């Protein structure tokens, strides 16, 4: 079966892949600090304290 021009264009658009390198670069650098010589370090994050009872007792939220 022969394809029409519009079918060929639709097929080309469906196979086309566009990757936004600028957006992915910003997302990658979001949690990093730029250092000398083009190196990066992760930003320090504050972890939330979890209580020991919550850490070990996973069924505490279930009411019987």
CHARMM-style PDB file with segment names, atoms N, HN, CA, C and O in Angstrom:
ATOM      1  N   UNK     1       0.843  -1.176   0.000  1.00  0.00      PROA
ATOM      2  CA  UNK     1       0.000   0.000   0.000  1.00  0.00      PROA
ATOM      3  C   UNK     1       0.890   1.241   0.000  1.00  0.00      PROA
ATOM      4  O   UNK     1       1.851   1.324   0.764  1.00  0.00      PROA
ATOM      5  N   UNK     2       0.576   2.163  -0.827  1.00  0.00      PROA
ATOM      6  HN  UNK     2      -0.205   2.095  -1.448  1.00  0.00      PROA
ATOM      7  CA  UNK     2       1.359   3.388  -0.944  1.00  0.00      PROA
ATOM      8  C   UNK     2       0.833   4.433   0.037  1.00  0.00      PROA
ATOM      9  O   UNK     2      -0.375   4.592   0.213  1.00  0.00      PROA
ATOM     10  N   UNK     3       1.770   5.143   0.673  1.00  0.00      PROA
ATOM     11  HN  UNK     3       2.751   5.014   0.530  1.00  0.00      PROA
ATOM     12  CA  UNK     3       1.393   6.175   1.647  1.00  0.00      PROA
ATOM     13  C   UNK     3       1.274   7.521   0.954  1.00  0.00      PROA
ATOM     14  O   UNK     3       2.009   7.839   0.019  1.00  0.00      PROA
ATOM     15  N   UNK     4       0.316   8.305   1.451  1.00  0.00      PROA
ATOM     16  HN  UNK     4      -0.281   8.047   2.211  1.00  0.00      PROA
ATOM     17  CA  UNK     4       0.181   9.669   0.943  1.00  0.00      PROA
ATOM     18  C   UNK     4       1.196  10.564   1.645  1.00  0.00      PROA
ATOM     19  O   UNK     4       1.831  10.145   2.613  1.00  0.00      PROA
ATOM     20  N   UNK     5       1.349  11.791   1.160  1.00  0.00      PROA
ATOM     21  HN  UNK     5       0.833  12.131   0.373  1.00  0.00      PROA
ATOM     22  CA  UNK     5       2.297  12.730   1.779  1.00  0.00      PROA
ATOM     23  C   UNK     5       1.942  13.013   3.235  1.00  0.00      PROA
ATOM     24  O   UNK     5       2.834  13.100   4.078  1.00  0.00      PROA
ATOM     25  N   UNK     6       0.676  13.155   3.539  1.00  0.00      PROA
ATOM     26  HN  UNK     6      -0.049  13.084   2.854  1.00  0.00      PROA
ATOM     27  CA  UNK     6       0.278  13.451   4.918  1.00  0.00      PROA
ATOM     28  C   UNK     6       0.562  12.269   5.836  1.00  0.00      PROA
ATOM     29  O   UNK     6       0.947  12.468   6.988  1.00  0.00      PROA
ATOM     30  N   UNK     7       0.381  11.049   5.353  1.00  0.00      PROA
ATOM     31  HN  UNK     7       0.067  10.888   4.418  1.00  0.00      PROA
ATOM     32  CA  UNK     7       0.698   9.875   6.159  1.00  0.00      PROA
ATOM     33  C   UNK     7       2.200   9.775   6.412  1.00  0.00      PROA
ATOM     34  O   UNK     7       2.624   9.404   7.506  1.00  0.00      PROA
ATOM     35  N   UNK     8       3.002  10.107   5.401  1.00  0.00      PROA
ATOM     36  HN  UNK     8       2.657  10.409   4.513  1.00  0.00      PROA
ATOM     37  CA  UNK     8       4.451  10.075   5.549  1.00  0.00      PROA
ATOM     38  C   UNK     8       4.901  11.121   6.562  1.00  0.00      PROA
ATOM     39  O   UNK     8       5.768  10.838   7.389  1.00  0.00      PROA
ATOM     40  N   UNK     9       4.326  12.330   6.516  1.00  0.00      PROA
ATOM     41  HN  UNK     9       3.621  12.560   5.845  1.00  0.00      PROA
ATOM     42  CA  UNK     9       4.683  13.385   7.471  1.00  0.00      PROA
ATOM     43  C   UNK     9       4.278  13.005   8.884  1.00  0.00      PROA
ATOM     44  O   UNK     9       5.024  13.260   9.830  1.00  0.00      PROA
ATOM     45  N   UNK    10       3.110  12.400   9.043  1.00  0.00      PROA
ATOM     46  HN  UNK    10       2.504  12.193   8.275  1.00  0.00      PROA
ATOM     47  CA  UNK    10       2.658  11.977  10.363  1.00  0.00      PROA
ATOM     48  C   UNK    10       3.581  10.905  10.919  1.00  0.00      PROA
ATOM     49  O   UNK    10       3.873  10.902  12.115  1.00  0.00      PROA
ATOM     50  N   UNK    11       4.038  10.006  10.078  1.00  0.00      PROA
ATOM     51  HN  UNK    11       3.800  10.009   9.107  1.00  0.00      PROA
ATOM     52  CA  UNK    11       4.937   8.948  10.515  1.00  0.00      PROA
ATOM     53  C   UNK    11       6.284   9.536  10.925  1.00  0.00      PROA
ATOM     54  O   UNK    11       6.865   9.093  11.916  1.00  0.00      PROA
ATOM     55  N   UNK    12       6.794  10.521  10.190  1.00  0.00      PROA
ATOM     56  HN  UNK    12       6.322  10.882   9.386  1.00  0.00      PROA
ATOM     57  CA  UNK    12       8.063  11.158  10.534  1.00  0.00      PROA
ATOM     58  C   UNK    12       7.956  11.880  11.873  1.00  0.00      PROA
ATOM     59  O   UNK    12       8.884  11.818  12.680  1.00  0.00      PROA
ATOM     60  N   UNK    13       6.837  12.565  12.123  1.00  0.00      PROA
ATOM     61  HN  UNK    13       6.083  12.616  11.468  1.00  0.00      PROA
ATOM     62  CA  UNK    13       6.650  13.269  13.378  1.00  0.00      PROA
ATOM     63  C   UNK    13       6.540  12.299  14.544  1.00  0.00      PROA
ATOM     64  O   UNK    13       7.007  12.603  15.641  1.00  0.00      PROA
ATOM     65  N   UNK    14       5.938  11.149  14.330  1.00  0.00      PROA
ATOM     66  HN  UNK    14       5.558  10.903  13.438  1.00  0.00      PROA
ATOM     67  CA  UNK    14       5.796  10.151  15.384  1.00  0.00      PROA
ATOM     68  C   UNK    14       7.145   9.558  15.754  1.00  0.00      PROA
ATOM     69  O   UNK    14       7.362   9.207  16.914  1.00  0.00      PROA
ATOM     70  N   UNK    15       8.057   9.438  14.794  1.00  0.00      PROA
ATOM     71  HN  UNK    15       7.880   9.723  13.852  1.00  0.00      PROA
ATOM     72  CA  UNK    15       9.379   8.866  15.032  1.00  0.00      PROA
ATOM     73  C   UNK    15      10.389   9.895  15.523  1.00  0.00      PROA
ATOM     74  O   UNK    15      11.489   9.531  15.939  1.00  0.00      PROA
ATOM     75  N   UNK    16      10.033  11.157  15.482  1.00  0.00      PROA
ATOM     76  HN  UNK    16       9.139  11.452  15.144  1.00  0.00      PROA
ATOM     77  CA  UNK    16      10.947  12.225  15.869  1.00  0.00      PROA
ATOM     78  C   UNK    16      11.078  12.281  17.386  1.00  0.00      PROA
ATOM     79  O   UNK    16      10.081  12.220  18.106  1.00  0.00      PROA
ATOM     80  N   UNK    17      12.305  12.397  17.865  1.00  0.00      PROA
ATOM     81  HN  UNK    17      13.115  12.446  17.281  1.00  0.00      PROA
ATOM     82  CA  UNK    17      12.568  12.477  19.298  1.00  0.00      PROA
ATOM     83  C   UNK    17      13.311  13.773  19.578  1.00  0.00      PROA
ATOM     84  O   UNK    17      14.365  14.028  18.995  1.00  0.00      PROA
ATOM     85  N   UNK    18      12.767  14.588  20.466  1.00  0.00      PROA
ATOM     86  HN  UNK    18      11.911  14.381  20.940  1.00  0.00      PROA
ATOM     87  CA  UNK    18      13.383  15.855  20.813  1.00  0.00      PROA
ATOM     88  C   UNK    18      13.811  15.794  22.269  1.00  0.00      PROA
ATOM     89  O   UNK    18      12.995  15.524  23.150  1.00  0.00      PROA
ATOM     90  N   UNK    19      15.090  16.044  22.521  1.00  0.00      PROA
ATOM     91  HN  UNK    19      15.752  16.263  21.804  1.00  0.00      PROA
ATOM     92  CA  UNK    19      15.623  16.005  23.872  1.00  0.00      PROA
ATOM     93  C   UNK    19      16.103  17.400  24.244  1.00  0.00      PROA
ATOM     94  O   UNK    19      16.899  17.994  23.518  1.00  0.00      PROA
ATOM     95  N   UNK    20      15.632  17.923  25.358  1.00  0.00      PROA
ATOM     96  HN  UNK    20      14.985  17.440  25.948  1.00  0.00      PROA
ATOM     97  CA  UNK    20      16.000  19.256  25.806  1.00  0.00      PROA
ATOM     98  C   UNK    20      17.204  19.158  26.748  1.00  0.00      PROA
ATOM     99  O   UNK    20      17.044  18.912  27.944  1.00  0.00      PROA
ATOM    100  N   UNK    21      18.402  19.350  26.205  1.00  0.00      PROA
ATOM    101  HN  UNK    21      18.531  19.550  25.234  1.00  0.00      PROA
ATOM    102  CA  UNK    21      19.620  19.229  26.993  1.00  0.00      PROA
ATOM    103  C   UNK    21      19.738  20.326  28.046  1.00  0.00      PROA
ATOM    104  O   UNK    21      20.275  20.084  29.127  1.00  0.00      PROA
ATOM    105  N   UNK    22      19.251  21.515  27.752  1.00  0.00      PROA
ATOM    106  HN  UNK    22      18.815  21.712  26.873  1.00  0.00      PROA
ATOM    107  CA  UNK    22      19.313  22.607  28.723  1.00  0.00      PROA
ATOM    108  C   UNK    22      18.460  22.286  29.946  1.00  0.00      PROA
ATOM    109  O   UNK    22      18.893  22.500  31.079  1.00  0.00      PROA
ATOM    110  N   UNK    23      17.266  21.781  29.728  1.00  0.00      PROA
ATOM    111  HN  UNK    23      16.914  21.607  28.808  1.00  0.00      PROA
ATOM    112  CA  UNK    23      16.374  21.431  30.837  1.00  0.00      PROA
ATOM    113  C   UNK    23      16.956  20.295  31.674  1.00  0.00      PROA
ATOM    114  O   UNK    23      16.906  20.338  32.903  1.00  0.00      PROA
ATOM    115  N   UNK    24      17.504  19.286  31.012  1.00  0.00      PROA
ATOM    116  HN  UNK    24      17.545  19.252  30.013  1.00  0.00      PROA
ATOM    117  CA  UNK    24      18.081  18.162  31.762  1.00  0.00      PROA
ATOM    118  C   UNK    24      19.329  18.590  32.524  1.00  0.00      PROA
ATOM    119  O   UNK    24      19.585  18.082  33.615  1.00  0.00      PROA
ATOM    120  N   UNK    25      20.103  19.507  31.975  1.00  0.00      PROA
ATOM    121  HN  UNK    25      19.895  19.920  31.088  1.00  0.00      PROA
ATOM    122  CA  UNK    25      21.289  20.015  32.663  1.00  0.00      PROA
ATOM    123  C   UNK    25      20.899  20.788  33.920  1.00  0.00      PROA
ATOM    124  O   UNK    25      21.524  20.629  34.968  1.00  0.00      PROA
ATOM    125  N   UNK    26      19.863  21.629  33.817  1.00  0.00      PROA
ATOM    126  HN  UNK    26      19.355  21.759  32.966  1.00  0.00      PROA
ATOM    127  CA  UNK    26      19.387  22.373  34.993  1.00  0.00      PROA
ATOM    128  C   UNK    26      18.867  21.438  36.063  1.00  0.00      PROA
ATOM    129  O   UNK    26      19.094  21.663  37.251  1.00  0.00      PROA
ATOM    130  N   UNK    27      18.170  20.389  35.654  1.00  0.00      PROA
ATOM    131  HN  UNK    27      17.986  20.206  34.689  1.00  0.00      PROA
ATOM    132  CA  UNK    27      17.642  19.421  36.623  1.00  0.00      PROA
ATOM    133  C   UNK    27      18.779  18.666  37.303  1.00  0.00      PROA
ATOM    134  O   UNK    27      18.712  18.403  38.503  1.00  0.00      PROA
ATOM    135  N   UNK    28      19.816  18.316  36.555  1.00  0.00      PROA
ATOM    136  HN  UNK    28      19.870  18.530  35.580  1.00  0.00      PROA
ATOM    137  CA  UNK    28      20.951  17.582  37.116  1.00  0.00      PROA
ATOM    138  C   UNK    28      21.719  18.449  38.108  1.00  0.00      PROA
ATOM    139  O   UNK    28      22.187  17.958  39.136  1.00  0.00      PROA
ATOM    140  N   UNK    29      21.850  19.763  37.793  1.00  0.00      PROA
ATOM    141  HN  UNK    29      21.470  20.161  36.959  1.00  0.00      PROA
ATOM    142  CA  UNK    29      22.609  20.660  38.668  1.00  0.00      PROA
ATOM    143  C   UNK    29      21.787  21.222  39.815  1.00  0.00      PROA
ATOM    144  O   UNK    29      22.327  21.979  40.622  1.00  0.00      PROA
ATOM    145  N   UNK    30      20.525  20.893  39.922  1.00  0.00      PROA
ATOM    146  HN  UNK    30      20.087  20.279  39.266  1.00  0.00      PROA
ATOM    147  CA  UNK    30      19.643  21.474  40.940  1.00  0.00      PROA
ATOM    148  C   UNK    30      20.105  21.182  42.355  1.00  0.00      PROA
ATOM    149  O   UNK    30      19.915  22.013  43.242  1.00  0.00      PROA
ATOM    150  N   UNK    31      20.706  20.024  42.591  1.00  0.00      PROA
ATOM    151  HN  UNK    31      20.861  19.349  41.870  1.00  0.00      PROA
ATOM    152  CA  UNK    31      21.129  19.675  43.949  1.00  0.00      PROA
ATOM    153  C   UNK    31      22.656  19.628  44.071  1.00  0.00      PROA
ATOM    154  O   UNK    31      23.193  18.909  44.914  1.00  0.00      PROA
ATOM    155  N   UNK    32      23.351  20.395  43.227  1.00  0.00      PROA
ATOM    156  HN  UNK    32      22.915  20.979  42.542  1.00  0.00      PROA
ATOM    157  CA  UNK    32      24.812  20.402  43.243  1.00  0.00      PROA
ATOM    158  C   UNK    32      25.371  21.811  43.323  1.00  0.00      PROA
ATOM    159  O   UNK    32      24.700  22.776  42.957  1.00  0.00      PROA
ATOM    160  N   UNK    33      26.612  21.927  43.807  1.00  0.00      PROA
ATOM    161  HN  UNK    33      27.157  21.143  44.104  1.00  0.00      PROA
ATOM    162  CA  UNK    33      27.332  23.193  43.889  1.00  0.00      PROA
ATOM    163  C   UNK    33      28.534  23.086  42.961  1.00  0.00      PROA
ATOM    164  O   UNK    33      29.269  22.100  43.006  1.00  0.00      PROA
ATOM    165  N   UNK    34      28.739  24.103  42.114  1.00  0.00      PROA
ATOM    166  HN  UNK    34      28.142  24.904  42.077  1.00  0.00      PROA
ATOM    167  CA  UNK    34      29.864  24.079  41.193  1.00  0.00      PROA
ATOM    168  C   UNK    34      31.143  24.441  41.943  1.00  0.00      PROA
ATOM    169  O   UNK    34      31.182  25.432  42.672  1.00  0.00      PROA
ATOM    170  N   UNK    35      32.183  23.637  41.762  1.00  0.00      PROA
ATOM    171  HN  UNK    35      32.151  22.832  41.170  1.00  0.00      PROA
ATOM    172  CA  UNK    35      33.485  23.849  42.390  1.00  0.00      PROA
ATOM    173  C   UNK    35      34.499  24.202  41.304  1.00  0.00      PROA
ATOM    174  O   UNK    35      34.140  24.406  40.145  1.00  0.00      PROA
ATOM    175  N   UNK    36      35.752  24.270  41.693  1.00  0.00      PROA
ATOM    176  HN  UNK    36      36.044  24.104  42.635  1.00  0.00      PROA
ATOM    177  CA  UNK    36      36.817  24.590  40.749  1.00  0.00      PROA
ATOM    178  C   UNK    36      36.996  23.469  39.730  1.00  0.00      PROA
ATOM    179  O   UNK    36      36.596  22.330  39.971  1.00  0.00      PROA
ATOM    180  N   UNK    37      37.591  23.795  38.608  1.00  0.00      PROA
ATOM    181  HN  UNK    37      37.916  24.721  38.412  1.00  0.00      PROA
ATOM    182  CA  UNK    37      37.941  22.845  37.545  1.00  0.00      PROA
ATOM    183  C   UNK    37      36.746  22.088  36.983  1.00  0.00      PROA
ATOM    184  O   UNK    37      36.910  20.963  36.513  1.00  0.00      PROA
ATOM    185  N   UNK    38      35.564  22.662  37.017  1.00  0.00      PROA
ATOM    186  HN  UNK    38      35.431  23.576  37.399  1.00  0.00      PROA
ATOM    187  CA  UNK    38      34.386  22.018  36.441  1.00  0.00      PROA
ATOM    188  C   UNK    38      33.841  20.865  37.251  1.00  0.00      PROA
ATOM    189  O   UNK    38      33.062  20.060  36.741  1.00  0.00      PROA
ATOM    190  N   UNK    39      34.241  20.774  38.511  1.00  0.00      PROA
ATOM    191  HN  UNK    39      34.874  21.427  38.925  1.00  0.00      PROA
ATOM    192  CA  UNK    39      33.749  19.706  39.384  1.00  0.00      PROA
ATOM    193  C   UNK    39      32.488  20.169  40.095  1.00  0.00      PROA
ATOM    194  O   UNK    39      32.227  21.366  40.212  1.00  0.00      PROA
ATOM    195  N   UNK    40      31.712  19.203  40.567  1.00  0.00      PROA
ATOM    196  HN  UNK    40      31.924  18.230  40.472  1.00  0.00      PROA
ATOM    197  CA  UNK    40      30.487  19.496  41.303  1.00  0.00      PROA
ATOM    198  C   UNK    40      30.465  18.701  42.589  1.00  0.00      PROA
ATOM    199  O   UNK    40      31.002  17.596  42.663  1.00  0.00      PROA
ATOM    200  N   UNK    41      29.836  19.278  43.604  1.00  0.00      PROA
ATOM    201  HN  UNK    41      29.399  20.176  43.543  1.00  0.00      PROA
ATOM    202  CA  UNK    41      29.602  18.584  44.873  1.00  0.00      PROA
ATOM    203  C   UNK    41      28.118  18.654  45.173  1.00  0.00      PROA
ATOM    204  O   UNK    41      27.445  19.621  44.815  1.00  0.00      PROA
ATOM    205  N   UNK    42      27.616  17.625  45.830  1.00  0.00      PROA
ATOM    206  HN  UNK    42      28.164  16.840  46.121  1.00  0.00      PROA
ATOM    207  CA  UNK    42      26.213  17.629  46.223  1.00  0.00      PROA
ATOM    208  C   UNK    42      25.992  18.651  47.325  1.00  0.00      PROA
ATOM    209  O   UNK    42      26.842  18.830  48.198  1.00  0.00      PROA
ATOM    210  N   UNK    43      24.842  19.323  47.280  1.00  0.00      PROA
ATOM    211  HN  UNK    43      24.152  19.177  46.570  1.00  0.00      PROA
ATOM    212  CA  UNK    43      24.468  20.233  48.345  1.00  0.00      PROA
ATOM    213  C   UNK    43      24.168  19.429  49.595  1.00  0.00      PROA
ATOM    214  O   UNK    43      23.661  18.310  49.520  1.00  0.00      PROA
ATOM    215  N   UNK    44      24.479  19.998  50.727  1.00  0.00      PROA
ATOM    216  HN  UNK    44      24.891  20.907  50.789  1.00  0.00      PROA
ATOM    217  CA  UNK    44      24.187  19.323  51.988  1.00  0.00      PROA
ATOM    218  C   UNK    44      22.692  19.448  52.245  1.00  0.00      PROA
ATOM    219  O   UNK    44      22.119  20.530  52.118  1.00  0.00      PROA
ATOM    220  N   UNK    45      22.067  18.337  52.606  1.00  0.00      PROA
ATOM    221  HN  UNK    45      22.533  17.458  52.709  1.00  0.00      PROA
ATOM    222  CA  UNK    45      20.636  18.339  52.893  1.00  0.00      PROA
ATOM    223  C   UNK    45      20.417  18.002  54.355  1.00  0.00      PROA
ATOM    224  O   UNK    45      21.223  17.306  54.972  1.00  0.00      PROA
ATOM    225  N   UNK    46      19.344  18.490  54.889  1.00  0.00      PROA
ATOM    226  HN  UNK    46      18.689  19.056  54.387  1.00  0.00      PROA
ATOM    227  CA  UNK    46      18.974  18.221  56.267  1.00  0.00      PROA
ATOM    228  C   UNK    46      17.982  17.074  56.245  1.00  0.00      PROA
ATOM    229  O   UNK    46      16.898  17.191  55.674  1.00  0.00      PROA
ATOM    230  N   UNK    47      18.357  15.964  56.869  1.00  0.00      PROA
ATOM    231  HN  UNK    47      19.238  15.869  57.333  1.00  0.00      PROA
ATOM    232  CA  UNK    47      17.461  14.812  56.921  1.00  0.00      PROA
ATOM    233  C   UNK    47      16.539  14.939  58.119  1.00  0.00      PROA
ATOM    234  O   UNK    47      16.944  15.400  59.186  1.00  0.00      PROA
ATOM    235  N   UNK    48      15.313  14.532  57.933  1.00  0.00      PROA
ATOM    236  HN  UNK    48      14.984  14.157  57.066  1.00  0.00      PROA
ATOM    237  CA  UNK    48      14.346  14.588  59.021  1.00  0.00      PROA
ATOM    238  C   UNK    48      14.633  13.470  60.004  1.00  0.00      PROA
ATOM    239  O   UNK    48      14.933  12.340  59.619  1.00  0.00      PROA
ATOM    240  N   UNK    49      14.534  13.803  61.269  1.00  0.00      PROA
ATOM    241  HN  UNK    49      14.290  14.721  61.582  1.00  0.00      PROA
ATOM    242  CA  UNK    49      14.739  12.802  62.321  1.00  0.00      PROA
ATOM    243  C   UNK    49      13.502  11.919  62.392  1.00  0.00      PROA
ATOM    244  O   UNK    49      12.377  12.420  62.411  1.00  0.00      PROA
ATOM    245  N   UNK    50      13.704  10.624  62.431  1.00  0.00      PROA
ATOM    246  HN  UNK    50      14.618  10.217  62.416  1.00  0.00      PROA
ATOM    247  CA  UNK    50      12.583   9.710  62.604  1.00  0.00      PROA
ATOM    248  C   UNK    50      12.742   9.043  63.962  1.00  0.00      PROA
ATOM    249  O   UNK    50      13.846   8.683  64.372  1.00  0.00      PROA
ATOM    250  N   UNK    51      11.657   8.892  64.625  1.00  0.00      PROA
ATOM    251  HN  UNK    51      10.761   9.184  64.292  1.00  0.00      PROA
ATOM    252  CA  UNK    51      11.723   8.262  65.939  1.00  0.00      PROA
ATOM    253  C   UNK    51      12.006   6.776  65.784  1.00  0.00      PROA
ATOM    254  O   UNK    51      11.651   6.171  64.772  1.00  0.00      PROA
ATOM    255  N   UNK    52      12.643   6.194  66.783  1.00  0.00      PROA
ATOM    256  HN  UNK    52      12.931   6.685  67.605  1.00  0.00      PROA
ATOM    257  CA  UNK    52      12.989   4.775  66.720  1.00  0.00      PROA
ATOM    258  C   UNK    52      11.738   3.912  66.650  1.00  0.00      PROA
ATOM    259  O   UNK    52      11.717   2.893  65.961  1.00  0.00      PROA
ATOM    260  N   UNK    53      10.693   4.324  67.366  1.00  0.00      PROA
ATOM    261  HN  UNK    53      10.710   5.153  67.925  1.00  0.00      PROA
ATOM    262  CA  UNK    53       9.476   3.509  67.358  1.00  0.00      PROA
ATOM    263  C   UNK    53       8.859   3.488  65.962  1.00  0.00      PROA
ATOM    264  O   UNK    53       8.327   2.462  65.537  1.00  0.00      PROA
ATOM    265  N   UNK    54       8.922   4.585  65.264  1.00  0.00      PROA
ATOM    266  HN  UNK    54       9.353   5.418  65.610  1.00  0.00      PROA
ATOM    267  CA  UNK    54       8.372   4.632  63.907  1.00  0.00      PROA
ATOM    268  C   UNK    54       9.236   3.810  62.948  1.00  0.00      PROA
ATOM    269  O   UNK    54       8.718   3.153  62.045  1.00  0.00      PROA
ATOM    270  N   UNK    55      10.531   3.850  63.149  1.00  0.00      PROA
ATOM    271  HN  UNK    55      10.952   4.383  63.883  1.00  0.00      PROA
ATOM    272  CA  UNK    55      11.449   3.142  62.265  1.00  0.00      PROA
ATOM    273  C   UNK    55      11.254   1.633  62.361  1.00  0.00      PROA
ATOM    274  O   UNK    55      11.295   0.934  61.349  1.00  0.00      PROA
ATOM    275  N   UNK    56      11.041   1.127  63.580  1.00  0.00      PROA
ATOM    276  HN  UNK    56      11.007   1.695  64.403  1.00  0.00      PROA
ATOM    277  CA  UNK    56      10.961  -0.313  63.774  1.00  0.00      PROA
ATOM    278  C   UNK    56       9.538  -0.852  63.816  1.00  0.00      PROA
ATOM    279  O   UNK    56       9.319  -2.034  63.553  1.00  0.00      PROA
ATOM    280  N   UNK    57       8.574  -0.006  64.141  1.00  0.00      PROA
ATOM    281  HN  UNK    57       8.752   0.955  64.355  1.00  0.00      PROA
ATOM    282  CA  UNK    57       7.192  -0.454  64.259  1.00  0.00      PROA
ATOM    283  C   UNK    57       6.410   0.043  63.046  1.00  0.00      PROA
ATOM    284  O   UNK    57       5.855   1.142  63.063  1.00  0.00      PROA
ATOM    285  N   UNK    58       6.373  -0.760  62.013  1.00  0.00      PROA
ATOM    286  HN  UNK    58       6.824  -1.653  61.999  1.00  0.00      PROA
ATOM    287  CA  UNK    58       5.704  -0.338  60.780  1.00  0.00      PROA
ATOM    288  C   UNK    58       4.197  -0.522  60.839  1.00  0.00      PROA
ATOM    289  O   UNK    58       3.482   0.031  60.003  1.00  0.00      PROA
ATOM    290  N   UNK    59       3.699  -1.280  61.797  1.00  0.00      PROA
ATOM    291  HN  UNK    59       4.280  -1.729  62.476  1.00  0.00      PROA
ATOM    292  CA  UNK    59       2.259  -1.523  61.893  1.00  0.00      PROA
ATOM    293  C   UNK    59       1.593  -0.593  62.907  1.00  0.00      PROA
ATOM    294  O   UNK    59       0.440  -0.822  63.272  1.00  0.00      PROA
ATOM    295  N   UNK    60       2.279   0.442  63.368  1.00  0.00      PROA
ATOM    296  HN  UNK    60       3.215   0.629  63.072  1.00  0.00      PROA
ATOM    297  CA  UNK    60       1.699   1.322  64.385  1.00  0.00      PROA
ATOM    298  C   UNK    60       0.492   2.092  63.895  1.00  0.00      PROA
ATOM    299  O   UNK    60      -0.345   2.498  64.701  1.00  0.00      PROA
ATOM    300  N   UNK    61       0.379   2.304  62.589  1.00  0.00      PROA
ATOM    301  HN  UNK    61       1.059   1.975  61.934  1.00  0.00      PROA
ATOM    302  CA  UNK    61      -0.754   3.055  62.056  1.00  0.00      PROA
ATOM    303  C   UNK    61      -1.980   2.180  61.817  1.00  0.00      PROA
ATOM    304  O   UNK    61      -3.060   2.697  61.529  1.00  0.00      PROA
ATOM    305  N   UNK    62      -1.831   0.878  61.931  1.00  0.00      PROA
ATOM    306  HN  UNK    62      -0.954   0.458  62.165  1.00  0.00      PROA
ATOM    307  CA  UNK    62      -2.966  -0.026  61.706  1.00  0.00      PROA
ATOM    308  C   UNK    62      -3.754  -0.200  63.006  1.00  0.00      PROA
ATOM    309  O   UNK    62      -3.202  -0.578  64.039  1.00  0.00      PROA
ATOM    310  N   UNK    63      -5.038   0.081  62.930  1.00  0.00      PROA
ATOM    311  HN  UNK    63      -5.487   0.388  62.090  1.00  0.00      PROA
ATOM    312  CA  UNK    63      -5.884  -0.061  64.115  1.00  0.00      PROA
ATOM    313  C   UNK    63      -6.617  -1.392  64.038  1.00  0.00      PROA
ATOM    314  O   UNK    63      -7.215  -1.725  63.015  1.00  0.00      PROA
ATOM    315  N   UNK    64      -6.566  -2.134  65.108  1.00  0.00      PROA
ATOM    316  HN  UNK    64      -6.081  -1.863  65.939  1.00  0.00      PROA
ATOM    317  CA  UNK    64      -7.249  -3.434  65.126  1.00  0.00      PROA
ATOM    318  C   UNK    64      -8.546  -3.343  65.881  1.00  0.00      PROA
ATOM    319  OT1 UNK    64      -9.261  -4.338  66.003  1.00  0.00      PROA
TER     320      UNK     64
END
